[in-house]
Amino acid sequence: MARPRKFDEQAALTAAQDAFWARGYEATSTRDLTSAMGMTQPSLYNAFGDKRSLFLQALDFYLDHNLRERIARLRALPSPAAAISAFFAESIARSLADPGHRGCLLVNTALEVTPQVPELQQKVADEFQRMRDFFRDCLVAAQQSGEIPPTGPAEDIASQLLALVLGVRVLARTVPDPQLLEGAVRPALAVLGLPPLPPAPTVAGTG
């Protein structure tokens, strides 16, 4: 019978997530991780594997509590057009609510990852596709219901919205100005016939 783990796995992954989020994948050393997680190196490797494996688990933990949760919640809204505008409003709010201006861990990883780490490249690509699929599905539903005009192919517009949200998250890391970020989004929503940005939501966490 396997022995139960003698640590709080969620707390350990939160600590690992925060360490990677603050420093980036490459700059975060095993010593940084053991210090943040309160674990010895052998116990860390036994529980989570090597640094790359731990990062993938920490990134999944982050995504489960941020992007994936948000997409699932917004998909349930009665208005698919409003879901898109709410996604952008929440992305901006999350960027501004973080005093450390760490940005989005997924986007940060995309800017850092190289072909030498194909697992991370694939993870980032999969999550970007998840966002694009969300935009596309909302656009198709809104166009079919007559909520927004058919301004163009949903696939192409979804790609445009994905590029916009990624650009906003990168911009917010160095210029966390709400007028600038909202100004980058408002024209795109208007051209597509989407609802304007709703009032800034209160976000439970950042990311």
Backbone hydrogen bonds in HBPLUS format (Angstrom, degrees):
<---DONOR---> <-ACCEPTOR-->    atom                        ^
c    i                          cat <-CA-CA->   ^        H-A-AA   ^      H-
h    n   atom  resd res      DA  || num        DHA   H-A  angle D-A-AA Bond
n    s   type  num  typ     dist DA aas  dist angle  dist       angle   num
A0012-ALA N   A0008-ASP O   2.93 MM   4  6.19 155.4  1.99 153.5 161.3     1
A0013-LEU N   A0009-GLU O   2.90 MM   4  6.12 158.1  1.95 149.7 155.1     2
A0014-THR N   A0010-GLN O   2.91 MM   4  6.09 151.2  1.99 144.5 153.0     3
A0015-ALA N   A0011-ALA O   3.00 MM   4  6.21 157.1  2.05 144.6 150.2     4
A0016-ALA N   A0012-ALA O   2.93 MM   4  6.20 156.3  1.99 146.1 153.0     5
A0017-GLN N   A0013-LEU O   2.78 MM   4  5.89 163.2  1.80 147.8 153.0     6
A0018-ASP N   A0014-THR O   2.96 MM   4  6.17 161.6  1.99 148.4 152.9     7
A0019-ALA N   A0015-ALA O   2.99 MM   4  6.21 150.3  2.08 143.6 151.7     8
A0020-PHE N   A0016-ALA O   2.97 MM   4  6.23 171.0  1.98 160.8 161.9     9
A0021-TRP N   A0017-GLN O   2.81 MM   4  5.89 154.3  1.88 148.5 157.1    10
A0022-ALA N   A0018-ASP O   2.99 MM   4  6.03 147.3  2.10 139.3 146.2    11
A0023-ARG N   A0019-ALA O   3.18 MM   4  6.32 154.2  2.24 147.4 153.6    12
A0024-GLY N   A0020-PHE O   2.63 MM   4  4.85 150.0  1.72 137.7 146.1    13
A0033-LEU N   A0029-SER O   3.08 MM   4  6.44 154.9  2.14 147.2 153.6    14
A0034-THR N   A0030-THR O   2.89 MM   4  6.16 165.9  1.91 155.7 158.7    15
A0035-SER N   A0031-ARG O   3.00 MM   4  6.07 159.0  2.05 147.0 153.0    16
A0036-ALA N   A0032-ASP O   2.94 MM   4  6.11 161.3  1.98 146.8 152.3    17
A0037-MET N   A0033-LEU O   2.84 MM   4  5.87 159.8  1.88 153.1 158.7    18
A0038-GLY N   A0034-THR O   2.91 MM   4  5.62 121.4  2.26 134.2 145.4    19
A0039-MET N   A0034-THR O   3.12 MM   5  4.94 149.4  2.22 133.4 140.9    20
A0044-LEU N   A0040-THR O   2.90 MM   4  6.10 151.2  1.98 151.4 160.1    21
A0045-TYR N   A0041-GLN O   2.98 MM   4  6.20 168.6  2.00 157.9 159.8    22
A0046-ASN N   A0042-PRO O   2.91 MM   4  6.05 153.6  1.98 144.5 152.5    23
A0047-ALA N   A0043-SER O   3.00 MM   4  6.07 148.5  2.10 139.8 147.2    24
A0048-PHE N   A0044-LEU O   2.81 MM   4  5.84 166.6  1.82 159.3 163.2    25
A0049-GLY N   A0045-TYR O   2.85 MM   4  4.30 141.4  2.00 115.4 123.0    26
A0054-LEU N   A0050-ASP O   2.92 MM   4  6.19 160.6  1.96 156.4 162.5    27
A0055-PHE N   A0051-LYS O   2.87 MM   4  6.08 157.6  1.92 149.8 156.0    28
A0056-LEU N   A0052-ARG O   3.01 MM   4  6.30 161.6  2.04 151.8 156.0    29
A0057-GLN N   A0053-SER O   3.07 MM   4  6.34 154.6  2.14 146.3 153.1    30
A0058-ALA N   A0054-LEU O   2.80 MM   4  6.04 158.2  1.84 153.1 159.8    31
A0059-LEU N   A0055-PHE O   2.73 MM   4  5.93 156.1  1.79 153.6 160.3    32
A0060-ASP N   A0056-LEU O   2.97 MM   4  6.14 155.7  2.03 140.9 147.5    33
A0061-PHE N   A0057-GLN O   2.94 MM   4  6.15 155.0  2.00 144.6 151.6    34
A0062-TYR N   A0058-ALA O   2.91 MM   4  6.17 156.9  1.96 145.7 151.8    35
A0063-LEU N   A0059-LEU O   2.87 MM   4  6.10 164.8  1.89 153.1 156.9    36
A0064-ASP N   A0060-ASP O   2.87 MM   4  6.03 158.0  1.92 151.0 156.8    37
A0065-HIS N   A0061-PHE O   3.28 MM   4  6.47 146.4  2.40 141.8 149.4    38
A0065-HIS N   A0062-TYR O   3.17 MM   3  5.37 126.6  2.47  99.0 112.0    39
A0066-ASN N   A0063-LEU O   3.21 MM   3  4.96 154.1  2.28  96.2 104.0    40
A0068-ARG N   A0063-LEU O   2.88 MM   5  5.62 146.6  1.99 141.5 151.7    41
A0070-ARG N   A0066-ASN O   2.91 MM   4  6.03 160.7  1.95 158.0 164.1    42
A0071-ILE N   A0067-LEU O   2.92 MM   4  6.15 166.0  1.94 159.1 162.0    43
A0072-ALA N   A0068-ARG O   3.08 MM   4  6.20 167.4  2.10 148.5 152.1    44
A0073-ARG N   A0069-GLU O   3.00 MM   4  6.14 156.7  2.05 146.4 153.1    45
A0074-LEU N   A0070-ARG O   2.87 MM   4  6.05 164.9  1.89 155.8 159.6    46
A0075-ARG N   A0071-ILE O   2.90 MM   4  5.95 150.2  1.99 149.0 156.7    47
A0076-ALA N   A0073-ARG O   3.24 MM   3  5.51 141.3  2.39 100.3 110.5    48
A0077-LEU N   A0074-LEU O   3.09 MM   3  5.39 164.6  2.12 110.4 115.3    49
A0083-ALA N   A0079-SER O   3.03 MM   4  6.29 140.0  2.19 142.0 153.7    50
A0084-ILE N   A0080-PRO O   3.34 MM   4  6.65 145.8  2.47 140.6 146.3    51
A0085-SER N   A0081-ALA O   3.34 MM   4  6.76 164.3  2.37 150.3 153.0    52
A0086-ALA N   A0082-ALA O   2.84 MM   4  5.98 156.2  1.89 149.1 156.4    53
A0087-PHE N   A0083-ALA O   2.95 MM   4  6.11 143.1  2.09 139.0 148.4    54
A0087-PHE N   A0084-ILE O   3.12 MM   3  5.09 121.1  2.48  93.7 108.4    55
A0088-PHE N   A0084-ILE O   3.23 MM   4  6.63 156.5  2.29 151.5 155.9    56
A0089-ALA N   A0085-SER O   2.99 MM   4  6.26 159.8  2.03 148.3 154.5    57
A0090-GLU N   A0086-ALA O   2.89 MM   4  6.03 157.3  1.94 147.7 153.2    58
A0091-SER N   A0087-PHE O   2.94 MM   4  6.12 151.0  2.03 142.8 151.4    59
A0092-ILE N   A0088-PHE O   3.00 MM   4  6.22 162.2  2.03 153.1 156.4    60
A0093-ALA N   A0089-ALA O   2.96 MM   4  6.14 160.8  2.00 143.7 149.7    61
A0094-ARG N   A0090-GLU O   2.85 MM   4  5.96 160.6  1.89 150.5 154.9    62
A0095-SER N   A0091-SER O   3.11 MM   4  6.28 154.1  2.18 141.3 148.2    63
A0096-LEU N   A0092-ILE O   3.02 MM   4  6.27 157.2  2.07 152.6 158.4    64
A0097-ALA N   A0093-ALA O   2.91 MM   4  5.98 138.1  2.09 144.1 155.5    65
A0101-HIS N   A0098-ASP O   3.01 MM   3  5.30 160.8  2.04 112.9 119.1    66
A0108-ASN N   A0104-CYS O   2.82 MM   4  6.01 166.0  1.84 161.9 166.6    67
A0109-THR N   A0105-LEU O   2.97 MM   4  6.06 150.8  2.06 139.5 147.0    68
A0110-ALA N   A0106-LEU O   3.01 MM   4  6.35 150.1  2.10 144.8 153.1    69
A0111-LEU N   A0107-VAL O   3.09 MM   4  6.40 147.7  2.19 148.9 156.8    70
A0112-GLU N   A0108-ASN O   3.17 MM   4  6.37 129.7  2.44 137.6 150.6    71
A0112-GLU N   A0109-THR O   3.09 MM   3  5.07 135.0  2.30  96.1 108.9    72
A0113-VAL N   A0109-THR O   2.79 MM   4  5.71 161.8  1.83 163.0 165.1    73
A0117-VAL N   A0114-THR O   2.98 MM   3  5.78 168.8  1.99 125.3 128.1    74
A0120-LEU N   A0117-VAL O   3.13 MM   3  5.70 126.6  2.43 113.2 124.5    75
A0121-GLN N   A0117-VAL O   3.21 MM   4  6.55 160.9  2.25 151.3 157.1    76
A0122-GLN N   A0118-PRO O   2.91 MM   4  6.08 161.9  1.94 152.1 156.0    77
A0123-LYS N   A0119-GLU O   2.98 MM   4  6.17 153.5  2.06 140.8 148.5    78
A0124-VAL N   A0120-LEU O   2.96 MM   4  6.16 167.5  1.97 155.4 157.7    79
A0125-ALA N   A0121-GLN O   2.95 MM   4  6.15 164.7  1.98 148.8 153.6    80
A0126-ASP N   A0122-GLN O   2.87 MM   4  6.03 156.7  1.93 149.2 155.1    81
A0127-GLU N   A0123-LYS O   3.12 MM   4  6.37 156.1  2.18 148.2 153.8    82
A0128-PHE N   A0124-VAL O   2.91 MM   4  6.16 155.6  1.97 155.3 162.6    83
A0129-GLN N   A0125-ALA O   2.97 MM   4  6.16 153.0  2.04 143.7 151.3    84
A0130-ARG N   A0126-ASP O   2.99 MM   4  6.29 139.2  2.16 135.4 146.8    85
A0131-MET N   A0127-GLU O   3.11 MM   4  6.46 154.4  2.17 145.5 150.4    86
A0132-ARG N   A0128-PHE O   2.94 MM   4  6.25 162.4  1.97 150.4 155.6    87
A0133-ASP N   A0129-GLN O   2.79 MM   4  5.93 158.2  1.83 149.2 155.1    88
A0134-PHE N   A0130-ARG O   3.02 MM   4  6.25 152.2  2.10 142.7 150.1    89
A0135-PHE N   A0131-MET O   3.01 MM   4  6.36 164.7  2.03 156.4 159.0    90
A0136-ARG N   A0132-ARG O   2.86 MM   4  6.07 167.8  1.87 154.2 158.0    91
A0137-ASP N   A0133-ASP O   2.85 MM   4  5.95 170.4  1.85 152.7 155.6    92
A0138-CYS N   A0134-PHE O   3.04 MM   4  6.17 162.2  2.07 150.1 155.1    93
A0139-LEU N   A0135-PHE O   2.88 MM   4  6.06 158.7  1.93 151.9 158.3    94
A0140-VAL N   A0136-ARG O   2.87 MM   4  6.09 167.8  1.88 158.6 161.3    95
A0141-ALA N   A0137-ASP O   3.04 MM   4  6.17 166.4  2.06 146.2 150.2    96
A0142-ALA N   A0138-CYS O   2.88 MM   4  6.02 158.2  1.93 147.7 154.2    97
A0143-GLN N   A0139-LEU O   2.81 MM   4  5.95 156.5  1.86 153.0 159.4    98
A0144-GLN N   A0140-VAL O   2.91 MM   4  6.03 163.1  1.94 150.9 155.8    99
A0145-SER N   A0141-ALA O   3.06 MM   4  6.16 147.2  2.18 141.4 149.5   100
A0147-GLU N   A0142-ALA O   2.84 MM   5  4.94 126.4  2.13 155.2 161.2   101
A0148-ILE N   A0142-ALA O   3.29 MM   6  5.66 152.7  2.37 120.5 119.9   102
A0146-GLY N   A0143-GLN O   3.16 MM   3  5.14 148.1  2.26  98.3 107.9   103
A0151-THR N   A0149-PRO O   2.87 MM   2  5.58 125.8  2.17 112.2  95.8   104
A0157-ILE N   A0153-PRO O   3.04 MM   4  6.36 167.3  2.06 159.5 163.3   105
A0158-ALA N   A0154-ALA O   2.83 MM   4  5.90 154.8  1.90 146.5 153.7   106
A0159-SER N   A0155-GLU O   3.12 MM   4  6.39 149.1  2.22 140.2 147.9   107
A0160-GLN N   A0156-ASP O   3.01 MM   4  6.35 152.5  2.09 145.9 153.7   108
A0161-LEU N   A0157-ILE O   2.88 MM   4  6.20 157.2  1.93 152.9 158.5   109
A0162-LEU N   A0158-ALA O   2.92 MM   4  6.13 152.8  2.00 145.2 152.8   110
A0163-ALA N   A0159-SER O   3.01 MM   4  6.26 164.7  2.03 150.1 153.4   111
A0164-LEU N   A0160-GLN O   2.97 MM   4  6.21 149.5  2.06 143.2 152.2   112
A0165-VAL N   A0161-LEU O   2.95 MM   4  6.19 164.5  1.97 153.2 155.7   113
A0166-LEU N   A0162-LEU O   3.05 MM   4  6.24 160.2  2.09 152.9 158.5   114
A0167-GLY N   A0163-ALA O   2.98 MM   4  6.10 155.4  2.04 143.0 149.9   115
A0168-VAL N   A0164-LEU O   2.93 MM   4  6.17 155.5  1.99 150.3 157.0   116
A0169-ARG N   A0165-VAL O   3.06 MM   4  6.26 158.1  2.11 144.3 149.6   117
A0170-VAL N   A0166-LEU O   3.07 MM   4  6.33 154.3  2.14 147.5 154.1   118
A0171-LEU N   A0167-GLY O   2.91 MM   4  6.04 167.5  1.93 151.9 155.8   119
A0172-ALA N   A0168-VAL O   2.91 MM   4  6.01 155.0  1.98 148.6 155.0   120
A0173-ARG N   A0170-VAL O   3.20 MM   3  5.58 147.7  2.31 107.0 115.8   121
A0174-THR N   A0171-LEU O   3.22 MM   3  5.92 140.5  2.39 115.7 123.4   122
A0175-VAL N   A0171-LEU O   2.88 MM   4  5.85 159.9  1.92 161.8 167.6   123
A0177-ASP N   A0175-VAL O   2.75 MM   2  5.56 139.5  1.91 107.3  94.7   124
A0181-LEU N   A0177-ASP O   3.00 MM   4  6.25 168.8  2.01 164.4 167.1   125
A0182-GLU N   A0178-PRO O   2.86 MM   4  5.83 167.1  1.88 149.7 154.2   126
A0183-GLY N   A0179-GLN O   2.89 MM   4  5.73 146.5  2.00 133.2 143.4   127
A0184-ALA N   A0180-LEU O   3.06 MM   4  6.27 132.6  2.29 138.9 150.2   128
A0184-ALA N   A0181-LEU O   3.22 MM   3  5.22 133.0  2.45  93.5 105.7   129
A0185-VAL N   A0182-GLU O   3.10 MM   3  5.18 133.8  2.32  97.6 110.2   130
A0186-ARG N   A0182-GLU O   2.90 MM   4  6.01 168.1  1.91 163.8 166.0   131
A0189-LEU N   A0185-VAL O   3.18 MM   4  6.46 162.4  2.21 161.2 166.6   132
A0190-ALA N   A0186-ARG O   3.00 MM   4  6.21 161.8  2.03 155.6 160.9   133
A0191-VAL N   A0187-PRO O   2.92 MM   4  6.10 165.2  1.95 155.3 158.2   134
A0192-LEU N   A0188-ALA O   3.24 MM   4  6.35 151.0  2.33 142.4 149.4   135
A0194-LEU N   A0189-LEU O   2.85 MM   5  4.93 146.3  1.97 160.4 154.5   136
A0193-GLY N   A0190-ALA O   3.03 MM   3  5.06 156.4  2.09 103.7 111.2   137
